[in-house]
Amino acid sequence: MNASDDATVRSAPDHGSAERAVAAVWRIESARIVGTLTRIVGDFSLAEDLAQEALVDALRQWPIDGVPRNAGAWLTAVAKRKAIDGWRRSERLDDRIVALAHDLEREQADAGDMLWDPDAVDDDVLRLIFIACHPVLSREAQVALTLRVVGGLSSEEIARALLVPTATVQQRIVRAKKTLAAANAPFELPPREEHTQRLGAILGVLYLIFNEAHAASSGPEWMRPELSDEAIRLCRVLVALMPREPEALGLLALMELTAARFPARVDAKGEPILLADQDRRRWDRGRIIRGRAALARADALGRGRGAYCLQAAIAECHAVAASVDATDWDRIVVLYEALGRIAASPVVELNRAAAVAMATGPASALRIIDQLSSSGVLRGYHLLPATRGELLLRLGREEEARSEFAVAAGLAGNDRERALLEQKAQGG
């Protein structure tokens, strides 16, 4: 191995570590890879297929050759090579594409030395977001498709995030791709006058991606910081694009203020640390400052607070409090009530109940929870019995509480969260 190769490839890992590396790279770089390929091949569905084929090659080669230093660039270069090969087989190599093919071949040869900046604002990613939220798609299709191609989530993870069956998510993604192809949707930023009409769907997608980062729906880790970083980065791009949209600023504020708590949410072993037990000295003060500044910018626009600004205001209440007891729970309850009026949902009501428990006690909160339980709207959602268990425990009804924790553990998809709930079910 020459010096150049040594700078490009680490020592060869085993198959398990290579698979984890592939999964990690895909999670972080999938949007950039698919966006780049879509611009080149002019076909959104083909671009994702090429990227998936490059992943298969990585699973074959990385256990043998080692993980490339610039793994995202490696995957992109391999996918481009596959595009060239496809053009050759179909005899589509006219003079223009021949020139492009030569450029791509040179890029692949130099892939090991390419700089792959994870913090760079990539226009291809932004184009990918807008095409995935194209008006020809239903809102459900927009969310599912963007979570898949921009967030890099699996169908199972999307299903958990949306509280729908996996088969439903898969059908939405397939239909969305067919619809975009039938509409011949161009891979370009829409005219500025169309930005606002697509903003709601885009913000909704970024919100769901961040939620998956905040509390992973499945897998061995409780959080996925790389997903939160990507959601925040993309939200910053949107704010730069639409600086006078208060809800874009509100979502950015919410993400920053929430992510500020991430350093204190797990211990050295990756085990969850709940809010009441967190060392607030470990909260990221820089993120808190940025989050509060974004919320202040949104308020300064003078257009009132929407759903994301209200949630950011709730997060701000936590961020500025010295302790759980010092938190302004009455204000949080009022903010949740306002949120429920403009963006009513059973999850908002569940969160309001948790705030009511801190403001006025568990008995009044339990009545709200019992109404939610009897309605059946959150059937299968593990945080409903988990919250009910906490309230029952505070009321001294320990046997009932342990039963609720056991139900919640059975519904939880995340390994760390399930273990915590099982421990509570056993009285730990």
Secondary structure as a PSIPRED ss2 file (coil, helix, strand):
# PSIPRED VFORMAT (PSIPRED V4.0)

   1 M C   1.000  0.000  0.000
   2 N C   1.000  0.000  0.000
   3 A H   0.000  1.000  0.000
   4 S H   0.000  1.000  0.000
   5 D H   0.000  1.000  0.000
   6 D H   0.000  1.000  0.000
   7 A H   0.000  1.000  0.000
   8 T H   0.000  1.000  0.000
   9 V E   0.000  0.000  1.000
  10 R C   1.000  0.000  0.000
  11 S C   1.000  0.000  0.000
  12 A C   1.000  0.000  0.000
  13 P C   1.000  0.000  0.000
  14 D C   1.000  0.000  0.000
  15 H H   0.000  1.000  0.000
  16 G H   0.000  1.000  0.000
  17 S H   0.000  1.000  0.000
  18 A H   0.000  1.000  0.000
  19 E H   0.000  1.000  0.000
  20 R H   0.000  1.000  0.000
  21 A H   0.000  1.000  0.000
  22 V H   0.000  1.000  0.000
  23 A H   0.000  1.000  0.000
  24 A H   0.000  1.000  0.000
  25 V H   0.000  1.000  0.000
  26 W H   0.000  1.000  0.000
  27 R H   0.000  1.000  0.000
  28 I H   0.000  1.000  0.000
  29 E H   0.000  1.000  0.000
  30 S H   0.000  1.000  0.000
  31 A H   0.000  1.000  0.000
  32 R H   0.000  1.000  0.000
  33 I H   0.000  1.000  0.000
  34 V H   0.000  1.000  0.000
  35 G H   0.000  1.000  0.000
  36 T H   0.000  1.000  0.000
  37 L H   0.000  1.000  0.000
  38 T H   0.000  1.000  0.000
  39 R H   0.000  1.000  0.000
  40 I H   0.000  1.000  0.000
  41 V H   0.000  1.000  0.000
  42 G C   1.000  0.000  0.000
  43 D C   1.000  0.000  0.000
  44 F H   0.000  1.000  0.000
  45 S H   0.000  1.000  0.000
  46 L H   0.000  1.000  0.000
  47 A H   0.000  1.000  0.000
  48 E H   0.000  1.000  0.000
  49 D H   0.000  1.000  0.000
  50 L H   0.000  1.000  0.000
  51 A H   0.000  1.000  0.000
  52 Q H   0.000  1.000  0.000
  53 E H   0.000  1.000  0.000
  54 A H   0.000  1.000  0.000
  55 L H   0.000  1.000  0.000
  56 V H   0.000  1.000  0.000
  57 D H   0.000  1.000  0.000
  58 A H   0.000  1.000  0.000
  59 L H   0.000  1.000  0.000
  60 R H   0.000  1.000  0.000
  61 Q H   0.000  1.000  0.000
  62 W H   0.000  1.000  0.000
  63 P H   0.000  1.000  0.000
  64 I H   0.000  1.000  0.000
  65 D H   0.000  1.000  0.000
  66 G C   1.000  0.000  0.000
  67 V C   1.000  0.000  0.000
  68 P E   0.000  0.000  1.000
  69 R C   1.000  0.000  0.000
  70 N C   1.000  0.000  0.000
  71 A H   0.000  1.000  0.000
  72 G H   0.000  1.000  0.000
  73 A H   0.000  1.000  0.000
  74 W H   0.000  1.000  0.000
  75 L H   0.000  1.000  0.000
  76 T H   0.000  1.000  0.000
  77 A H   0.000  1.000  0.000
  78 V H   0.000  1.000  0.000
  79 A H   0.000  1.000  0.000
  80 K H   0.000  1.000  0.000
  81 R H   0.000  1.000  0.000
  82 K H   0.000  1.000  0.000
  83 A H   0.000  1.000  0.000
  84 I H   0.000  1.000  0.000
  85 D H   0.000  1.000  0.000
  86 G H   0.000  1.000  0.000
  87 W H   0.000  1.000  0.000
  88 R H   0.000  1.000  0.000
  89 R H   0.000  1.000  0.000
  90 S C   1.000  0.000  0.000
  91 E C   1.000  0.000  0.000
  92 R C   1.000  0.000  0.000
  93 L C   1.000  0.000  0.000
  94 D C   1.000  0.000  0.000
  95 D H   0.000  1.000  0.000
  96 R H   0.000  1.000  0.000
  97 I H   0.000  1.000  0.000
  98 V H   0.000  1.000  0.000
  99 A H   0.000  1.000  0.000
 100 L H   0.000  1.000  0.000
 101 A H   0.000  1.000  0.000
 102 H H   0.000  1.000  0.000
 103 D H   0.000  1.000  0.000
 104 L H   0.000  1.000  0.000
 105 E H   0.000  1.000  0.000
 106 R H   0.000  1.000  0.000
 107 E H   0.000  1.000  0.000
 108 Q H   0.000  1.000  0.000
 109 A H   0.000  1.000  0.000
 110 D C   1.000  0.000  0.000
 111 A H   0.000  1.000  0.000
 112 G H   0.000  1.000  0.000
 113 D H   0.000  1.000  0.000
 114 M C   1.000  0.000  0.000
 115 L C   1.000  0.000  0.000
 116 W C   1.000  0.000  0.000
 117 D C   1.000  0.000  0.000
 118 P C   1.000  0.000  0.000
 119 D C   1.000  0.000  0.000
 120 A C   1.000  0.000  0.000
 121 V C   1.000  0.000  0.000
 122 D C   1.000  0.000  0.000
 123 D H   0.000  1.000  0.000
 124 D H   0.000  1.000  0.000
 125 V H   0.000  1.000  0.000
 126 L H   0.000  1.000  0.000
 127 R H   0.000  1.000  0.000
 128 L H   0.000  1.000  0.000
 129 I H   0.000  1.000  0.000
 130 F H   0.000  1.000  0.000
 131 I H   0.000  1.000  0.000
 132 A H   0.000  1.000  0.000
 133 C C   1.000  0.000  0.000
 134 H C   1.000  0.000  0.000
 135 P C   1.000  0.000  0.000
 136 V C   1.000  0.000  0.000
 137 L C   1.000  0.000  0.000
 138 S C   1.000  0.000  0.000
 139 R H   0.000  1.000  0.000
 140 E H   0.000  1.000  0.000
 141 A H   0.000  1.000  0.000
 142 Q H   0.000  1.000  0.000
 143 V H   0.000  1.000  0.000
 144 A H   0.000  1.000  0.000
 145 L H   0.000  1.000  0.000
 146 T H   0.000  1.000  0.000
 147 L H   0.000  1.000  0.000
 148 R H   0.000  1.000  0.000
 149 V H   0.000  1.000  0.000
 150 V C   1.000  0.000  0.000
 151 G C   1.000  0.000  0.000
 152 G C   1.000  0.000  0.000
 153 L C   1.000  0.000  0.000
 154 S C   1.000  0.000  0.000
 155 S H   0.000  1.000  0.000
 156 E H   0.000  1.000  0.000
 157 E H   0.000  1.000  0.000
 158 I H   0.000  1.000  0.000
 159 A H   0.000  1.000  0.000
 160 R H   0.000  1.000  0.000
 161 A H   0.000  1.000  0.000
 162 L H   0.000  1.000  0.000
 163 L C   1.000  0.000  0.000
 164 V C   1.000  0.000  0.000
 165 P C   1.000  0.000  0.000
 166 T H   0.000  1.000  0.000
 167 A H   0.000  1.000  0.000
 168 T H   0.000  1.000  0.000
 169 V H   0.000  1.000  0.000
 170 Q H   0.000  1.000  0.000
 171 Q H   0.000  1.000  0.000
 172 R H   0.000  1.000  0.000
 173 I H   0.000  1.000  0.000
 174 V H   0.000  1.000  0.000
 175 R H   0.000  1.000  0.000
 176 A H   0.000  1.000  0.000
 177 K H   0.000  1.000  0.000
 178 K H   0.000  1.000  0.000
 179 T H   0.000  1.000  0.000
 180 L H   0.000  1.000  0.000
 181 A H   0.000  1.000  0.000
 182 A H   0.000  1.000  0.000
 183 A H   0.000  1.000  0.000
 184 N C   1.000  0.000  0.000
 185 A C   1.000  0.000  0.000
 186 P C   1.000  0.000  0.000
 187 F C   1.000  0.000  0.000
 188 E C   1.000  0.000  0.000
 189 L C   1.000  0.000  0.000
 190 P C   1.000  0.000  0.000
 191 P C   1.000  0.000  0.000
 192 R H   0.000  1.000  0.000
 193 E H   0.000  1.000  0.000
 194 E H   0.000  1.000  0.000
 195 H H   0.000  1.000  0.000
 196 T H   0.000  1.000  0.000
 197 Q H   0.000  1.000  0.000
 198 R H   0.000  1.000  0.000
 199 L H   0.000  1.000  0.000
 200 G H   0.000  1.000  0.000
 201 A H   0.000  1.000  0.000
 202 I H   0.000  1.000  0.000
 203 L H   0.000  1.000  0.000
 204 G H   0.000  1.000  0.000
 205 V H   0.000  1.000  0.000
 206 L H   0.000  1.000  0.000
 207 Y H   0.000  1.000  0.000
 208 L H   0.000  1.000  0.000
 209 I H   0.000  1.000  0.000
 210 F H   0.000  1.000  0.000
 211 N H   0.000  1.000  0.000
 212 E H   0.000  1.000  0.000
 213 A H   0.000  1.000  0.000
 214 H H   0.000  1.000  0.000
 215 A C   1.000  0.000  0.000
 216 A C   1.000  0.000  0.000
 217 S C   1.000  0.000  0.000
 218 S C   1.000  0.000  0.000
 219 G E   0.000  0.000  1.000
 220 P C   1.000  0.000  0.000
 221 E C   1.000  0.000  0.000
 222 W C   1.000  0.000  0.000
 223 M C   1.000  0.000  0.000
 224 R C   1.000  0.000  0.000
 225 P H   0.000  1.000  0.000
 226 E H   0.000  1.000  0.000
 227 L H   0.000  1.000  0.000
 228 S H   0.000  1.000  0.000
 229 D H   0.000  1.000  0.000
 230 E H   0.000  1.000  0.000
 231 A H   0.000  1.000  0.000
 232 I H   0.000  1.000  0.000
 233 R H   0.000  1.000  0.000
 234 L H   0.000  1.000  0.000
 235 C H   0.000  1.000  0.000
 236 R H   0.000  1.000  0.000
 237 V H   0.000  1.000  0.000
 238 L H   0.000  1.000  0.000
 239 V H   0.000  1.000  0.000
 240 A H   0.000  1.000  0.000
 241 L H   0.000  1.000  0.000
 242 M C   1.000  0.000  0.000
 243 P C   1.000  0.000  0.000
 244 R C   1.000  0.000  0.000
 245 E C   1.000  0.000  0.000
 246 P H   0.000  1.000  0.000
 247 E H   0.000  1.000  0.000
 248 A H   0.000  1.000  0.000
 249 L H   0.000  1.000  0.000
 250 G H   0.000  1.000  0.000
 251 L H   0.000  1.000  0.000
 252 L H   0.000  1.000  0.000
 253 A H   0.000  1.000  0.000
 254 L H   0.000  1.000  0.000
 255 M H   0.000  1.000  0.000
 256 E H   0.000  1.000  0.000
 257 L H   0.000  1.000  0.000
 258 T H   0.000  1.000  0.000
 259 A H   0.000  1.000  0.000
 260 A C   1.000  0.000  0.000
 261 R C   1.000  0.000  0.000
 262 F H   0.000  1.000  0.000
 263 P H   0.000  1.000  0.000
 264 A H   0.000  1.000  0.000
 265 R C   1.000  0.000  0.000
 266 V E   0.000  0.000  1.000
 267 D C   1.000  0.000  0.000
 268 A C   1.000  0.000  0.000
 269 K C   1.000  0.000  0.000
 270 G C   1.000  0.000  0.000
 271 E C   1.000  0.000  0.000
 272 P E   0.000  0.000  1.000
 273 I C   1.000  0.000  0.000
 274 L C   1.000  0.000  0.000
 275 L H   0.000  1.000  0.000
 276 A H   0.000  1.000  0.000
 277 D H   0.000  1.000  0.000
 278 Q C   1.000  0.000  0.000
 279 D C   1.000  0.000  0.000
 280 R H   0.000  1.000  0.000
 281 R H   0.000  1.000  0.000
 282 R H   0.000  1.000  0.000
 283 W C   1.000  0.000  0.000
 284 D C   1.000  0.000  0.000
 285 R H   0.000  1.000  0.000
 286 G H   0.000  1.000  0.000
 287 R H   0.000  1.000  0.000
 288 I H   0.000  1.000  0.000
 289 I H   0.000  1.000  0.000
 290 R H   0.000  1.000  0.000
 291 G H   0.000  1.000  0.000
 292 R H   0.000  1.000  0.000
 293 A H   0.000  1.000  0.000
 294 A H   0.000  1.000  0.000
 295 L H   0.000  1.000  0.000
 296 A H   0.000  1.000  0.000
 297 R H   0.000  1.000  0.000
 298 A H   0.000  1.000  0.000
 299 D H   0.000  1.000  0.000
 300 A H   0.000  1.000  0.000
 301 L C   1.000  0.000  0.000
 302 G C   1.000  0.000  0.000
 303 R C   1.000  0.000  0.000
 304 G C   1.000  0.000  0.000
 305 R C   1.000  0.000  0.000
 306 G C   1.000  0.000  0.000
 307 A H   0.000  1.000  0.000
 308 Y H   0.000  1.000  0.000
 309 C H   0.000  1.000  0.000
 310 L H   0.000  1.000  0.000
 311 Q H   0.000  1.000  0.000
 312 A H   0.000  1.000  0.000
 313 A H   0.000  1.000  0.000
 314 I H   0.000  1.000  0.000
 315 A H   0.000  1.000  0.000
 316 E H   0.000  1.000  0.000
 317 C H   0.000  1.000  0.000
 318 H H   0.000  1.000  0.000
 319 A H   0.000  1.000  0.000
 320 V H   0.000  1.000  0.000
 321 A C   1.000  0.000  0.000
 322 A C   1.000  0.000  0.000
 323 S C   1.000  0.000  0.000
 324 V C   1.000  0.000  0.000
 325 D C   1.000  0.000  0.000
 326 A C   1.000  0.000  0.000
 327 T C   1.000  0.000  0.000
 328 D C   1.000  0.000  0.000
 329 W H   0.000  1.000  0.000
 330 D H   0.000  1.000  0.000
 331 R H   0.000  1.000  0.000
 332 I H   0.000  1.000  0.000
 333 V H   0.000  1.000  0.000
 334 V H   0.000  1.000  0.000
 335 L H   0.000  1.000  0.000
 336 Y H   0.000  1.000  0.000
 337 E H   0.000  1.000  0.000
 338 A H   0.000  1.000  0.000
 339 L H   0.000  1.000  0.000
 340 G H   0.000  1.000  0.000
 341 R H   0.000  1.000  0.000
 342 I H   0.000  1.000  0.000
 343 A C   1.000  0.000  0.000
 344 A C   1.000  0.000  0.000
 345 S C   1.000  0.000  0.000
 346 P H   0.000  1.000  0.000
 347 V H   0.000  1.000  0.000
 348 V H   0.000  1.000  0.000
 349 E H   0.000  1.000  0.000
 350 L H   0.000  1.000  0.000
 351 N H   0.000  1.000  0.000
 352 R H   0.000  1.000  0.000
 353 A H   0.000  1.000  0.000
 354 A H   0.000  1.000  0.000
 355 A H   0.000  1.000  0.000
 356 V H   0.000  1.000  0.000
 357 A H   0.000  1.000  0.000
 358 M H   0.000  1.000  0.000
 359 A H   0.000  1.000  0.000
 360 T H   0.000  1.000  0.000
 361 G C   1.000  0.000  0.000
 362 P H   0.000  1.000  0.000
 363 A H   0.000  1.000  0.000
 364 S H   0.000  1.000  0.000
 365 A H   0.000  1.000  0.000
 366 L H   0.000  1.000  0.000
 367 R H   0.000  1.000  0.000
 368 I H   0.000  1.000  0.000
 369 I H   0.000  1.000  0.000
 370 D H   0.000  1.000  0.000
 371 Q H   0.000  1.000  0.000
 372 L H   0.000  1.000  0.000
 373 S H   0.000  1.000  0.000
 374 S H   0.000  1.000  0.000
 375 S H   0.000  1.000  0.000
 376 G C   1.000  0.000  0.000
 377 V C   1.000  0.000  0.000
 378 L C   1.000  0.000  0.000
 379 R C   1.000  0.000  0.000
 380 G C   1.000  0.000  0.000
 381 Y C   1.000  0.000  0.000
 382 H C   1.000  0.000  0.000
 383 L H   0.000  1.000  0.000
 384 L H   0.000  1.000  0.000
 385 P H   0.000  1.000  0.000
 386 A H   0.000  1.000  0.000
 387 T H   0.000  1.000  0.000
 388 R H   0.000  1.000  0.000
 389 G H   0.000  1.000  0.000
 390 E H   0.000  1.000  0.000
 391 L H   0.000  1.000  0.000
 392 L H   0.000  1.000  0.000
 393 L H   0.000  1.000  0.000
 394 R H   0.000  1.000  0.000
 395 L C   1.000  0.000  0.000
 396 G C   1.000  0.000  0.000
 397 R C   1.000  0.000  0.000
 398 E H   0.000  1.000  0.000
 399 E H   0.000  1.000  0.000
 400 E H   0.000  1.000  0.000
 401 A H   0.000  1.000  0.000
 402 R H   0.000  1.000  0.000
 403 S H   0.000  1.000  0.000
 404 E H   0.000  1.000  0.000
 405 F H   0.000  1.000  0.000
 406 A H   0.000  1.000  0.000
 407 V H   0.000  1.000  0.000
 408 A H   0.000  1.000  0.000
 409 A H   0.000  1.000  0.000
 410 G H   0.000  1.000  0.000
 411 L H   0.000  1.000  0.000
 412 A C   1.000  0.000  0.000
 413 G C   1.000  0.000  0.000
 414 N E   0.000  0.000  1.000
 415 D H   0.000  1.000  0.000
 416 R H   0.000  1.000  0.000
 417 E H   0.000  1.000  0.000
 418 R H   0.000  1.000  0.000
 419 A H   0.000  1.000  0.000
 420 L H   0.000  1.000  0.000
 421 L H   0.000  1.000  0.000
 422 E H   0.000  1.000  0.000
 423 Q H   0.000  1.000  0.000
 424 K H   0.000  1.000  0.000
 425 A H   0.000  1.000  0.000
 426 Q C   1.000  0.000  0.000
 427 G C   1.000  0.000  0.000
 428 G C   1.000  0.000  0.000
